[in-house]
Amino acid sequence: MVDNVKTSEKAAVRKILQAAKAAGRESLTAPEARGVCEAYGITIPKEGVAKTADEATKLASDIGFPVVMKIVSPQILHKTEAGGVIVGVKSAEHAKEAFNSIVGNAKKYDAKAEIHGVQVQQMLTFGQEVIIGAVTDPAFGKLVAFGLGGILVEVLKDITFRLAPATNEEALSMLDGIQAAEILRGVRGAKPVDRAALSGMIERVSTLVADFPEIAEMDLNPVFATDRGATAADVRIVLNFNPAPARDRPSQAEIVEKMTRIMKPKALAVIGASAENGKIGNSVMKNLINGGYKGEIYPIHPSADTIMGKKVYKSVKDVPGNIDVAVFAIPAKFVATALQEVGEKKIAGAILIPSGFAETGNVEGQNELIEIGRKYGVRWMGPNIYGFYYTPSDLCATFCTAYDVKGHAALSSQSGGIGMAIIGFSRSAKMGVSAIVGLGNKSDIDEDDLLTFFEQDDNTTIIAQHLEDLKDGRSFAEVAKRVSKKKPIVVLKAGRTNMGARAAS
């Protein structure tokens, strides 16, 4: 990441963005985009803006032919579609004709468009065309992109991404991360491109969009790369002055503290414990007892006295001792009230087995749980899960049958069906595991939290995860990068194709 951008240069960009915001615009004009690029050291061609045909002629002559001429209008983003671009202007007379043609085409395309003039730009006629850009992804946040220009990007989708801001090392790796990387190294007598110039441009774009969250999209397309540098021939910057707020994440120490109490509890409660066969609360109780869990088990039921030989309490708040985690086996409509009692009892975690939330359209009900969890500092898995196993503690906090083959592989799944298949396969293969965890709707605890716990768990040496989506892709990437240096991580990403995505949904 570039760390030598001066305060004055950032202030120059801020001024440009504030002017666009004040004007109610969602994109920058070409001259404004040029100003942004200049502030961050992104190389662009010689250019200027002409307001008359005579000015265009003089500008083109001063820059030197051939030139490219483009309409400058806040309302016209796709200049080529509007007939607002003419390349290869080779003379003063041609420049005057091009100016009139471009302005005329723009007025036909959008009679209400505000025309600031015509951009006259040095035409780059040699070099390898590449594209450098940035996007704002709902899961990953700011990403910087790189690929070869033209058909290789549009048809072959030969493009690679990194989190922004990217380091120079990461930017260099992008040059080798596309299928056509060999072209950049020079083929059939062509000289290799200037890797330092290209990686530097990638790095600067990534720093720019990280410094200014309101830059939603940025395209340098094409960038002409030669053996002596790289120049962005065209720049497009799209703005969003109401970006989504960054997700609040607990610190690594806070995650480990809560997850340790959940995965290695000294005492737990079963909310909805039952003595009736076939009930989920009955299966959970049996698995805890038959699985060999040696901590305290507190059944919670509104009217029973004892269940499986253990004293029953009407609420977790009635339990005299401390509780580390509560397993929920009650209908969805009662979960919010019970979760609040868990918070008031200062229980660290909750395992929400019940379904009937966002997966059925009850988003409001799920959001209520999120608010309660945040208010009381309760971390929870689910809802809509089968529970979890942690074999070093002989803990089977699930309605699935007990599992006692101990090992060092930690498994997790977002899908309940896939999770049960994993359990079945592991059992039939007698595969030793340290943990099997269901994540379900991932309203709170997700893959990042599991990775953070297993990273420091002496009972786990390899981590395998099945996931359908990422609630916070940036956090996952950052945590996985750190953890993978200590323990291998194997991920099966479902829903990558349209059919797979429909199945996951």
C-alpha positions in Angstrom: 0.0 0.0 0.0 1.3 3.5 -0.9 2.0 5.3 2.3 3.6 8.5 1.0 0.5 10.3 -0.3 0.8 13.9 1.1 -1.9 15.5 3.1 -2.2 18.2 0.5 -2.7 15.6 -2.2 -5.5 13.9 -0.2 -7.0 17.4 0.4 -7.0 18.0 -3.4 -9.0 14.8 -3.9 -11.4 15.6 -1.1 -12.1 19.0 -2.7 -13.0 17.3 -6.0 -15.2 14.8 -4.4 -17.0 17.4 -2.2 -17.7 19.5 -5.4 -19.3 16.5 -7.0 -21.3 15.8 -3.9 -22.5 19.5 -3.7 -23.6 19.3 -7.3 -25.6 16.1 -6.6 -23.5 14.0 -9.0 -22.6 10.3 -8.8 -19.6 10.4 -11.0 -16.6 12.6 -11.9 -16.1 14.4 -15.1 -12.9 13.5 -17.1 -11.0 16.6 -15.9 -12.0 15.8 -12.3 -10.9 12.2 -12.7 -7.6 13.6 -14.1 -7.1 15.7 -11.0 -7.7 12.7 -8.7 -5.1 10.6 -10.7 -2.6 13.4 -10.6 -2.9 13.7 -6.8 -2.2 10.0 -6.4 0.6 9.7 -9.0 -1.4 7.7 -11.5 0.2 8.5 -14.9 -2.2 9.8 -17.6 -1.6 11.3 -21.0 -1.3 15.0 -21.9 -4.7 16.5 -22.2 -7.0 19.5 -21.9 -10.6 20.6 -22.2 -11.8 22.7 -25.1 -15.0 24.7 -25.0 -14.9 25.7 -28.7 -13.8 24.2 -31.9 -11.0 26.7 -32.2 -9.8 25.8 -28.7 -9.8 22.1 -29.6 -7.7 22.9 -32.7 -5.1 24.8 -30.7 -5.0 22.1 -27.9 -4.6 19.3 -30.3 -1.7 21.1 -32.1 0.0 21.9 -28.8 -0.3 18.3 -27.6 0.8 16.8 -30.9 -1.2 14.6 -33.4 -2.7 12.1 -33.3 -5.1 12.9 -30.5 -8.3 11.4 -29.0 -11.3 13.6 -28.4 -14.1 12.8 -25.9 -17.2 14.5 -24.7 -17.1 16.0 -21.1 -20.5 15.7 -19.5 -21.5 14.6 -16.0 -24.6 12.9 -17.4 -22.8 10.9 -20.2 -20.8 8.2 -18.6 -20.7 5.8 -21.6 -19.1 8.2 -24.1 -18.7 5.7 -27.0 -22.4 4.8 -26.9 -23.3 8.5 -27.2 -21.0 9.0 -30.2 -18.9 11.1 -27.9 -15.4 9.7 -28.7 -13.3 10.1 -31.8 -9.8 8.5 -32.0 -7.0 9.1 -34.4 -7.6 12.8 -35.0 -4.6 13.7 -37.2 -4.9 17.4 -38.2 -6.2 20.8 -37.1 -9.0 20.6 -39.6 -10.0 17.1 -38.4 -9.9 18.4 -34.8 -12.4 21.1 -35.6 -14.7 18.7 -37.4 -14.4 16.2 -34.5 -15.4 18.8 -31.9 -18.6 19.7 -33.8 -19.4 16.1 -34.4 -18.9 15.1 -30.7 -21.0 17.9 -29.4 -23.7 17.3 -31.9 -23.9 13.6 -31.1 -24.0 14.3 -27.3 -27.0 16.6 -27.7 -28.8 14.0 -29.8 -28.0 11.3 -27.2 -29.2 13.4 -24.2 -30.7 16.8 -25.0 -30.7 17.7 -21.2 -27.0 16.7 -20.7 -24.8 19.5 -19.3 -21.8 19.7 -21.7 -18.6 21.1 -20.2 -16.6 20.8 -23.4 -14.5 18.2 -25.3 -11.5 16.6 -23.8 -8.5 16.6 -26.1 -6.0 13.9 -25.2 -2.7 12.6 -26.4 -3.3 9.4 -28.3 -1.3 6.4 -27.1 -0.6 4.2 -30.1 1.6 1.5 -28.7 1.9 -0.8 -25.7 0.1 -3.7 -24.2 -3.5 -2.8 -23.3 -4.5 -3.8 -19.7 -7.2 -2.7 -17.4 -6.8 -1.6 -13.7 -9.9 -0.9 -11.7 -11.6 -1.0 -8.3 -15.0 -2.1 -7.2 -17.0 -2.2 -4.0 -18.2 -5.7 -3.2 -21.0 -6.3 -0.7 -19.0 -9.0 1.1 -15.4 -8.0 0.5 -15.6 -4.2 0.4 -13.0 -2.4 -1.7 -11.3 -4.6 -4.3 -8.7 -3.7 -6.8 -8.8 -5.5 -10.2 -6.3 -6.2 -13.0 -6.5 -7.9 -16.3 -5.5 -7.7 -20.0 -7.6 -5.2 -22.0 -10.0 -5.8 -24.8 -11.5 -9.2 -25.5 -9.6 -11.0 -22.8 -11.4 -9.1 -20.1 -14.8 -8.9 -21.8 -15.1 -12.4 -23.2 -12.6 -14.6 -21.3 -13.0 -12.8 -18.0 -9.2 -13.0 -17.5 -9.1 -10.8 -14.4 -7.8 -11.1 -10.9 -8.7 -9.2 -7.6 -7.1 -8.3 -4.3 -8.4 -6.6 -1.2 -7.7 -2.8 -1.2 -5.4 -1.4 -0.1 -3.0 -3.9 -1.7 0.7 -4.1 -0.9 3.3 -3.8 -3.7 4.0 -7.6 -3.3 0.3 -8.3 -3.8 0.1 -5.9 -6.8 3.1 -7.8 -8.4 1.3 -11.1 -7.8 -1.6 -9.8 -9.8 0.5 -9.5 -12.9 1.2 -13.3 -12.6 -2.4 -14.1 -11.5 -4.1 -13.9 -14.9 -4.1 -16.7 -17.5 -2.4 -14.5 -20.1 0.4 -13.5 -17.7 3.0 -14.7 -20.3 2.0 -11.9 -22.6 3.2 -9.4 -20.1 6.6 -11.1 -19.9 7.1 -10.6 -23.7 6.3 -13.1 -26.4 7.3 -13.4 -30.1 10.0 -10.8 -29.8 7.9 -8.2 -27.8 9.6 -6.5 -24.9 8.3 -7.3 -21.4 6.2 -4.6 -19.8 7.5 -2.4 -17.0 6.3 -4.5 -14.0 7.3 -1.9 -11.4 5.2 0.8 -13.2 2.2 -1.5 -13.5 2.3 -2.8 -10.0 2.8 0.8 -8.8 -0.3 1.9 -10.6 -2.3 -1.0 -9.1 -1.1 -0.1 -5.7 -2.0 3.5 -6.0 -5.5 2.8 -7.2 -6.0 0.4 -4.3 -4.8 3.0 -1.8 -7.0 5.7 -3.4 -10.2 3.8 -3.1 -9.3 2.7 0.5 -8.6 6.3 1.5 -11.9 7.5 0.0 -14.8 5.0 0.6 -17.1 7.2 -1.5 -15.3 6.1 -4.6 -17.6 3.1 -5.5 -16.0 2.2 -8.8 -12.9 3.2 -10.7 -11.8 2.1 -14.2 -8.5 2.8 -15.9 -9.3 1.3 -19.3 -7.2 1.0 -21.3 -3.9 1.3 -19.6 -1.0 1.1 -22.1 1.9 -0.7 -20.6 5.3 -0.6 -22.3 8.8 -1.6 -21.3 9.3 2.0 -20.0 6.1 2.7 -18.1 2.3 2.6 -17.9 -0.2 5.3 -18.8 -4.0 5.3 -18.2 -5.6 6.4 -21.4 -9.1 6.7 -19.9 -10.4 7.1 -16.4 -14.0 6.5 -15.1 -14.9 7.2 -11.4 -18.3 6.4 -10.0 -19.3 7.8 -6.5 -21.5 6.7 -3.7 -21.8 9.1 -0.8 -23.8 6.7 1.3 -21.5 3.7 1.5 -22.5 0.8 3.8 -20.9 1.2 7.2 -18.1 -1.2 8.0 -19.2 -4.3 10.0 -18.3 -4.1 13.7 -16.0 -7.0 14.6 -14.9 -8.1 18.0 -11.1 -8.2 18.7 -9.2 -11.4 18.3 -8.9 -11.7 22.0 -12.6 -11.2 22.6 -13.4 -13.8 20.0 -11.1 -16.4 21.5 -12.5 -15.7 25.0 -16.1 -16.2 24.0 -15.5 -19.0 21.6 -13.5 -20.9 24.3 -16.4 -20.7 26.7 -18.7 -22.0 24.0 -16.5 -24.8 22.7 -15.1 -25.8 26.1 -18.0 -25.0 28.6 -17.8 -26.0 32.2 -21.6 -25.7 32.4 -24.4 -25.5 29.9 -28.2 -25.1 29.8 -30.6 -26.8 27.5 -33.5 -24.4 26.9 -36.4 -26.6 25.9 -35.1 -29.8 27.5 -37.7 -32.6 27.3 -38.3 -36.1 28.6 -40.4 -37.0 25.6 -38.8 -39.1 22.9 -38.7 -37.5 19.5 -38.4 -34.0 20.8 -35.2 -32.1 19.9 -34.8 -31.1 23.5 -34.8 -34.8 24.4 -32.2 -35.7 21.8 -29.9 -32.9 22.9 -30.1 -34.0 26.5 -29.4 -37.7 25.6 -26.4 -36.7 23.4 -24.9 -34.6 26.2 -25.3 -37.3 28.8 -24.5 -40.3 26.5 -21.7 -38.5 24.8 -19.8 -38.3 28.1 -19.9 -34.6 28.8 -18.6 -34.1 32.3 -19.6 -30.5 32.9 -22.8 -29.3 34.6 -26.1 -29.7 32.6 -29.0 -27.6 33.5 -32.4 -28.5 31.8 -34.7 -25.5 31.3 -38.5 -26.3 31.1 -41.5 -24.3 32.3 -43.2 -27.1 34.3 -41.1 -30.2 34.7 -39.3 -31.1 38.0 -36.6 -33.4 36.7 -35.4 -34.6 33.3 -33.1 -37.6 32.9 -32.3 -37.4 36.6 -31.3 -33.7 36.5 -33.1 -30.8 38.3 -35.1 -28.6 36.0 -35.2 -24.8 36.1 -37.9 -22.6 34.6 -35.4 -20.1 33.4 -31.6 -19.8 33.1 -31.9 -16.9 35.5 -33.1 -19.4 38.2 -29.9 -21.4 37.9 -27.7 -20.7 40.9 -24.3 -21.3 39.2 -22.5 -19.8 36.2 -23.4 -21.0 32.7 -21.1 -20.8 29.7 -23.4 -21.7 26.9 -27.1 -22.3 26.3 -28.5 -24.8 23.7 -31.9 -23.7 22.4 -34.5 -26.4 21.5 -37.7 -24.3 21.6 -40.0 -22.9 18.8 -38.8 -19.7 17.0 -41.4 -17.5 18.6 -39.9 -18.0 22.1 -36.3 -17.6 21.1 -36.0 -13.8 21.5 -37.3 -13.8 25.1 -35.1 -16.7 26.1 -32.0 -15.1 24.5 -32.6 -11.9 26.5 -32.7 -14.0 29.7 -29.4 -15.6 28.5 -27.9 -12.1 28.2 -29.2 -11.1 31.6 -27.6 -14.2 33.1 -24.3 -13.2 31.4 -24.0 -16.4 29.6 -21.2 -16.2 27.0 -22.9 -18.1 24.1 -26.0 -19.6 22.6 -26.6 -22.4 20.1 -29.8 -21.6 18.3 -31.0 -24.9 16.8 -34.6 -23.6 15.9 -35.5 -22.7 12.3 -38.1 -20.2 11.3 -36.0 -17.0 10.8 -34.4 -15.4 7.7 -34.4 -18.7 5.8 -38.2 -18.6 5.9 -38.5 -14.9 5.3 -38.6 -13.9 9.0 -35.8 -11.4 8.6 -37.3 -9.1 11.3 -37.2 -11.9 13.8 -33.6 -12.7 13.1 -32.6 -9.0 13.3 -34.3 -8.9 16.8 -31.9 -11.6 17.9 -28.9 -9.7 16.5 -29.9 -6.6 18.5 -30.3 -8.7 21.7 -27.0 -10.4 21.2 -25.2 -7.1 20.7 -26.9 -5.5 23.7 -25.8 -8.2 26.1 -22.6 -9.3 24.4 -23.8 -12.9 23.7 -22.2 -14.7 20.8 -24.3 -17.3 19.2 -24.4 -19.9 16.4 -27.3 -20.1 14.0 -30.2 -20.0 14.0 -31.3 -23.0 11.9 -28.5 -25.4 12.8 -27.9 -28.9 14.0 -25.6 -27.8 16.8 -22.0 -28.7 17.2 -19.5 -31.3 18.5 -16.2 -30.7 20.3 -14.7 -34.1 21.0 -11.9 -33.2 23.3 -14.6 -32.1 25.8 -16.9 -35.1 24.9 -19.4 -32.4 24.0 -22.3 -33.3 21.7 -24.4 -30.2 21.7 -26.7 -31.3 18.9 -29.8 -33.3 18.2 -27.8 -35.6 15.9 -26.4 -38.8 17.4 -23.4 -38.6 19.6 -19.9 -38.8 18.0 -16.8 -40.0 19.9 -14.0 -40.6 17.3 -11.4 -38.1 18.4 -8.9 -36.5 16.1 -7.5 -33.2 15.0 -9.6 -32.1 12.0 -12.1 -29.3 12.7 -15.1 -29.4 10.3 -17.8 -26.8 9.8 -20.7 -26.4 7.4 -23.2 -23.7 6.6 -25.8 -26.2 5.2 -27.5 -28.5 7.7 -27.9 -31.2 5.0 -24.2 -31.0 4.1 -23.3 -31.0 7.8 -25.3 -34.2 8.5 -23.7 -35.8 5.4 -20.3 -34.9 6.9 -21.2 -36.4 10.2 -22.4 -39.5 8.5 -19.3 -39.9 6.4 -17.0 -39.2 9.3 -18.8 -41.8 11.4 -18.8 -44.5 8.7 -15.1 -43.8 7.9 -14.3 -43.6 11.7 -12.5 -40.3 10.9 -11.2 -38.6 14.0 -12.3 -35.0 14.4 -11.8 -32.3 17.0 -15.0 -30.5 16.1 -18.0 -30.5 13.7 -19.9 -27.3 13.7 -23.1 -26.1 12.0 -23.4 -22.4 11.2 -26.8 -22.1 9.5 -27.9 -18.5 9.0 -24.7 -17.1 10.5 -26.4 -14.2 12.1 -23.5 -13.9 14.5 -20.8 -16.5 14.7 -19.4 -17.3 11.3 -16.3 -18.9 9.7 -14.0 -16.1 10.8 -14.8 -16.8 14.5 -14.3 -20.5 14.0 -10.9 -19.9 12.3 -9.9 -17.6 15.1 -10.7 -20.2 17.7 -9.2 -23.2 15.9 -6.0 -21.1 15.2 -5.1 -21.3 18.9 -6.8 -24.7 19.7 -4.1 -27.3 20.5 -6.6 -30.1 19.6 -6.9 -28.9 16.0 -4.3 -29.2 13.3 -6.3 -28.8 10.1 -9.5 -26.9 9.4 -12.1 -27.8 6.7 -15.1 -25.5 5.9 -18.1 -25.8 3.7 -19.7 -22.4 2.9 -22.4 -21.1 0.6 -21.8 -17.3 1.1 -19.6 -15.0 3.1 -21.2 -12.5 5.5 -17.9 -10.6 5.7 -15.6 -11.6 2.9 -12.9 -9.1 3.8 -12.7 -10.3 7.4 -12.7 -14.0 6.2 -9.9 -13.3 3.8 -7.8 -11.4 6.4 -8.3 -14.1 9.1 -7.8 -17.0 6.7 -4.5 -15.4 5.5 -3.3 -15.2 9.1 -4.5 -18.7 10.2 -3.3 -20.5 7.1 0.3 -19.7 8.0 -0.1 -21.8 11.1 -2.6 -24.5 10.0 -3.9 -25.7 6.6 -7.4 -24.6 5.7 -9.5 -26.5 3.2 -12.7 -24.7 1.9 -15.5 -26.0 -0.3 -17.4 -23.0 -1.7 -20.9 -24.0 -2.8 -23.1 -21.9 -5.1 -20.4 -20.8 -7.5 -22.5 -21.6 -10.5 -26.1 -20.3 -11.1 -27.5 -23.7 -10.5 -25.4 -24.1 -7.3 -26.5 -20.7 -6.1 -30.1 -21.6 -6.5 -29.6 -24.8 -4.7 -27.8 -23.0 -1.8 -30.6 -20.5 -1.6 
